[in-house]
């Protein structure tokens, strides 16, 4: 993609739906703002009761104004989003690097088309004879005024948010990481149910683990290293049984093969050339390969020791792997051999550990990048570092509450972090900052237009206009991600459900928590004569 080497991974399954949802989000903001400008233009032209009845110049000017006002808010949102997702490239997890890069590229094109192709199509396509009053609803109502009244008691709003966050923090502690191949299957499908039944009920033993020995395996030193590795395994309390290794296989095979018995006897007596004869027999004869193929490589420089271990959850398994690897590494110091541990359960434990780290890392990185971007952008717009820090931090704070609520609900409801849901925190921040910037810039516009109206009126008007567009965008985005419930892949289903919750909470935070705080901040600036409001409209 665009000259960047990328590999498809499980986390990318959600990217098309995500980009479509964000594209609809941006498109709705542009269209609704243009329709709002249509309505304002109709007031200056008497007798124009429909969009089609407006003069062509007025329609064109309305499209340009709507696009201009929306594009600034969208630019701030998209720039913050892109930098946030590109910060995934700092992660050590390759799937997160690819995921963040693809989304950032997609977001750039979404913004580009939203402020160029979409307005152009609106201008080119002849408008319908639609009454202007029906094109967009911007009148205040009881709900918008109730939300506006919340700005009169910001302390109460903050206390409620904190009280909601306390049980959510407990839920975060209950959040578990789960990564297993069977999680990718839908057990309602008959063939999948049969497979799971066979693997769980009729499987005779747990999946074995392995110690891999590299070096001159078919030699006296190689034999000593195998025996040392087996001794380390037997001394570990977590190891229940050493099942197979090269030399136990040869010992059992010598009783049924006279040639092998001859070579083994020669090695035991120290006869010259016995090791070379055994190596030739194991690697070059059909009988030797048939006997040793399961424990010895065809090149003769690698062998495996199979064993069983009573591993528990992924964290205990990771600790076991780390402890055993350390002991084995100490054994091969100052030698030409290497010993390492492998096995399906160890791989799953490592992946699970990486997923847990990635969830924390990706969310933290995006949160910090978004905070820095908000502080920088607001400082540049206001021309004051102090005011920029205040506005940026107030815009950022509700986003942290949303992430806490999302992870808390996931913990309470038994959702697990996997290759899909690991990005839910970062995506919640990415979508939430869009909503926050849209409503914040509209509040600034209302405060600039009517400074004496006060926070309650600013908030009510902002929710009645931009808030309605946000609700429509959230509804379409949630609907898009709800489609993932139709997938036969369980992680995708969980991701869709979790993201619908995240969208809902991000919208509620942007409409109920942010406006009371931000509007009161604007009022404080005006009251103290520190008007740093932009000189032109910049709302979505």
Rosetta blueprint (number, residue, H / E / L):
1 X L
2 X L
3 X L
4 X L
5 X L
6 X L
7 X L
8 X L
9 X L
10 X H
11 X H
12 X H
13 X H
14 X H
15 X H
16 X H
17 X H
18 X H
19 X H
20 X H
21 X H
22 X H
23 X H
24 X H
25 X H
26 X H
27 X H
28 X H
29 X H
30 X H
31 X H
32 X H
33 X H
34 X H
35 X H
36 X H
37 X H
38 X H
39 X H
40 X H
41 X H
42 X H
43 X H
44 X L
45 X L
46 X L
47 X L
48 X L
49 X L
50 X E
51 X L
52 X L
53 X L
54 X L
55 X L
56 X H
57 X H
58 X H
59 X H
60 X H
61 X H
62 X H
63 X H
64 X H
65 X H
66 X H
67 X H
68 X H
69 X H
70 X H
71 X H
72 X H
73 X H
74 X H
75 X H
76 X H
77 X H
78 X H
79 X H
80 X H
81 X H
82 X H
83 X H
84 X H
85 X H
86 X H
87 X H
88 X H
89 X H
90 X H
91 X L
92 X L
93 X L
94 X H
95 X H
96 X H
97 X H
98 X H
99 X H
100 X H
101 X H
102 X H
103 X H
104 X H
105 X H
106 X H
107 X H
108 X H
109 X H
110 X H
111 X H
112 X H
113 X H
114 X H
115 X H
116 X L
117 X H
118 X H
119 X H
120 X H
121 X H
122 X H
123 X H
124 X H
125 X L
126 X L
127 X L
128 X L
129 X L
130 X L
131 X E
132 X H
133 X H
134 X H
135 X H
136 X L
137 X L
138 X L
139 X L
140 X L
141 X L
142 X H
143 X H
144 X H
145 X H
146 X H
147 X H
148 X H
149 X H
150 X H
151 X H
152 X H
153 X H
154 X H
155 X H
156 X H
157 X H
158 X H
159 X H
160 X H
161 X H
162 X H
163 X H
164 X H
165 X H
166 X H
167 X H
168 X H
169 X H
170 X H
171 X H
172 X H
173 X H
174 X H
175 X L
176 X E
177 X E
178 X L
179 X L
180 X L
181 X H
182 X H
183 X H
184 X H
185 X L
186 X L
187 X L
188 X L
189 X L
190 X H
191 X H
192 X H
193 X H
194 X H
195 X H
196 X H
197 X H
198 X H
199 X H
200 X H
201 X H
202 X L
203 X L
204 X L
205 X L
206 X L
207 X L
208 X L
209 X E
210 X E
211 X E
212 X E
213 X E
214 X E
215 X L
216 X L
217 X L
218 X L
219 X L
220 X H
221 X H
222 X H
223 X H
224 X H
225 X H
226 X H
227 X H
228 X H
229 X H
230 X H
231 X H
232 X H
233 X H
234 X H
235 X H
236 X L
237 X L
238 X L
239 X E
240 X E
241 X E
242 X E
243 X E
244 X E
245 X L
246 X H
247 X H
248 X H
249 X H
250 X H
251 X H
252 X H
253 X H
254 X L
255 X L
256 X L
257 X L
258 X H
259 X H
260 X H
261 X H
262 X H
263 X H
264 X H
265 X H
266 X H
267 X H
268 X H
269 X H
270 X L
271 X L
272 X L
273 X L
274 X H
275 X H
276 X H
277 X H
278 X H
279 X H
280 X H
281 X H
282 X H
283 X H
284 X H
285 X L
286 X H
287 X H
288 X H
289 X H
290 X H
291 X H
292 X H
293 X L
294 X L
295 X L
296 X E
297 X L
298 X L
299 X L
300 X L
301 X L
302 X E
303 X E
304 X E
305 X E
306 X E
307 X E
308 X E
309 X E
310 X L
311 X L
312 X L
313 X L
314 X H
315 X H
316 X H
317 X H
318 X H
319 X H
320 X H
321 X H
322 X H
323 X H
324 X H
325 X H
326 X H
327 X H
328 X H
329 X H
330 X H
331 X H
332 X L
333 X L
334 X L
335 X L
336 X L
337 X L
338 X E
339 X E
340 X E
341 X E
342 X E
343 X E
344 X H
345 X H
346 X H
347 X H
348 X H
349 X H
350 X H
351 X H
352 X H
353 X H
354 X H
355 X H
356 X H
357 X H
358 X H
359 X H
360 X H
361 X H
362 X H
363 X H
364 X H
365 X H
366 X H
367 X H
368 X H
369 X H
370 X H
371 X H
372 X H
373 X H
374 X H
375 X H
376 X H
377 X H
378 X H
379 X H
380 X H
381 X H
382 X H
383 X L
384 X L
385 X H
386 X H
387 X H
388 X H
389 X H
390 X H
391 X H
392 X H
393 X H
394 X H
395 X H
396 X H
397 X H
398 X H
399 X H
400 X H
401 X H
402 X H
403 X H
404 X H
405 X H
406 X H
407 X H
408 X H
409 X H
410 X H
411 X H
412 X H
413 X L
414 X L
415 X L
416 X E
417 X E
418 X L
419 X L
420 X L
421 X H
422 X H
423 X H
424 X H
425 X H
426 X H
427 X H
428 X H
429 X H
430 X H
431 X H
432 X H
433 X H
434 X H
435 X H
436 X H
437 X H
438 X H
439 X H
440 X H
441 X H
442 X H
443 X H
444 X H
445 X H
446 X H
447 X H
448 X H
449 X H
450 X L
451 X L
452 X L
453 X L
454 X L
455 X H
456 X H
457 X H
458 X H
459 X H
460 X H
461 X H
462 X H
463 X H
464 X H
465 X H
466 X H
467 X H
468 X H
469 X H
470 X H
471 X H
472 X H
473 X H
474 X H
475 X H
476 X H
477 X H
478 X H
479 X H
480 X H
481 X H
482 X H
483 X H
484 X H
485 X H
486 X H
487 X L
488 X L
489 X L
490 X H
491 X H
492 X H
493 X H
494 X H
495 X H
496 X H
497 X H
498 X H
499 X H
500 X H
501 X H
502 X H
503 X H
504 X H
505 X H
506 X H
507 X H
508 X H
509 X H
510 X H
511 X H
512 X H
513 X H
514 X H
515 X H
516 X H
517 X H
518 X H
519 X H
520 X H
521 X H
522 X H
523 X H
524 X H
525 X H
526 X H
527 X H
528 X L
529 X L
530 X L
531 X L
532 X L
533 X L
534 X L
535 X L
536 X L
537 X L
538 X L
539 X L
540 X L
